[in-house]
C-alpha cells in the first residue's frame, strides 16, 4: 500500500521537518507563542504553495469520497495567524505539479500535518500561554480527525497504482523539502 510506503520512505524527511519546527519542545515544554506563530507560518506557506494546485488534480470520484472541499485549510491557518497578531506573508505559488500521483504525495504531507496538528493543539491548549489560541487550523477536523485520516489513506491506496508509486513518493518528498527550505 502506498500510504505505508510513503510513511517509511519519507520518515527521515518527516523527522528533519519536526526538528526544524522544534516539535520536541511542544511535548517537553518550552514551546512558546513565537514558536507557534512560526509553525503556523510554515504550514500557511505550504498550503499557499500547494493546496489549490493539488486539489485541482484530485479526480472527481476521489474528491467526492474525501469531501475534498471540507479539507481546505488555508483560510483556517490565516485566521489563526491573524488572531495571534502575525502578518500574512506574500503568497508563494508553486508553478506546477508534474502529475496526479505527485499531487497525491503532496496531499499526503498536507493531511499528515493535520493529524499531527490535532495532537499539537491538544498539548498546547493545556498551557496558560495558549489559553486564547483559537487552533482553527490544527483542530480543523475536530473529533473526525481519525476518520478523515483513515478515509484519506483508503482513497490514496485505491488511487495510486504500482506504476505511479515513485511519482507519489516524489510528491511527498517535494512537500517536505519545500518545508525544510523555508527560511528560519
N, C-alpha and C positions, 0 to 999 in steps of 0.2 A: 504494500500500500504506500502510495506516495506521501501521505501525511507522516508516516513513520520515517520514511527516507529523508524527508525534509527536516524532521526533528533531529535525527542523528547526523545528517550531512551539514547542518548549519549550527550545530551545538557550539563549536569554537567561536563563531561569529556572534551568536547569542550571548555567550559568556563575555566576550570583549565589549559588547554593547552594554550589558549590565554593569560592567566595570566603569565604562565611560559615564554612565548615568548615576554612579555612586549608589547603586541599588542596595548594596550590603548595608549602607547607613540607614536605610529605611527600617530594617529589622533589628539592627544593632543599636540604634539611637544615633542622634546627631544629624539626621536629615532635617533641613530647615526649609522655610518658605522660599528662600532663594534657590535651593536645590530643586524644589518642586516647580518653581517657575521655569527653570532650565529644562526639567523633564517634560513639562507641558510644551515648551517651545520646540524641543526636538520632535515630539510627536506631531505637533502642528506642522512643522516643516515637512515631515514625511507625508502627512495627509495632503498637504498642499501640492506636493510633487506628484503624488500617485493616485489619490482617491478617484478623481474624475476619469483619468485615462484607464485605470484598472476596471472601474465599474462599467465603462463603456464597452469593454471587451468580454464581459461575462455573458455567455449565451442566455437567451431569454428563458429557457426552461430552468436552468440553474438559478438564474436571478429570481424567478418566482419561488423556487424551493427554498431559497435563502432569505426571502423577504428583503431583497437587496437594499431597497430604499431606507429600510429601518436601520441599516448598518452604516449609514453615512454619519461621520463623526467630526468633520472639520468644524462645523458650527459649534459643537459642544466644547471642543478644545478652545475655540475663540472665546466663548462665554466664560470659561474658567480663567483664561489668561486675563481677560478684562476685569473680572471680579477681583483678581489679585493685583491689579494695577500695572500689569505688564503691557508693553506696547506690542502691537501685532507687527511682525516684520513684513517686508515686501515678500509677496508670494513668489516662490520659485516654482516653475512648472517644468516637469520633465518633458522633453520634447517628444519622446516616443517610447513605447514598449514594443519589442520586436514581434511578439506573438501572444496568442491567448494563453498558452502554457506558462509563459513568463509572467503574465498578469496574475495567474493563479498563485505563483510563487510569492509575488509581492503581497498579494491579498493574504496569504498565509501569515506573513510577518505582521501585517496590519491587524488581523484578527487575534493573533497571539499576544499582541500588546494589550488588547482589550482584556483578554483572560488574565494576564499578569496585573493589569491595571486595577482589576477588581480587588485583588489581594493588597495592592498598594493603598488603595482608598481605605480599605478596612483597617489596615495597620496605622496609617497616618491619622485617621479620624479619632483614634484613641488619644492623640497628643493635643494638649491645650493649644499649641501654636496653630493647629489646623481646624479648630472648632468652627470657624466660619468659612472654611473652604467648601465650595459647592460640590466638587467632584462630579460634575456633569459628564465629563469625558470618561473618567475611569469607572464610573458606575452606569455607563450608558445602557447596558442591558439589564441592570438590576438583578432580580432573582433568576432571570432567564440566561445568565451568562454561561452556565454549564451546558444548557440545552442548545444555545446558539453555537457554541464551540463544537459540540457533538455533531450537529447538523452540518456545520461548515466542513468538518473533516469528512463526513459521509459524502457530501456533494463533491468535494475536491477529489476524493478517492475514485468516485464514479466518473468524473470528467476527464481525468488525466490518464491517458493510456500509456503503456510502457515506452512507446516511441517518443513521447513528449516529456518524459521524466527529467531528462537533462536540462531542457529549457525551463521547466518548472523550478528546478533547483537553482538554475542561473538567476531566475527572477527573485527568489528568496535571498540569495547571496547579494544581489544588487541592492535590495532594500536595506539589508544590514550594512553594506558598505556605504550606502548613502548616509545612514545614521552615523556611522563611525567617522565619516569625513566632514560632518558638520563642525563648525568652529566651537571650541570650548567656551 
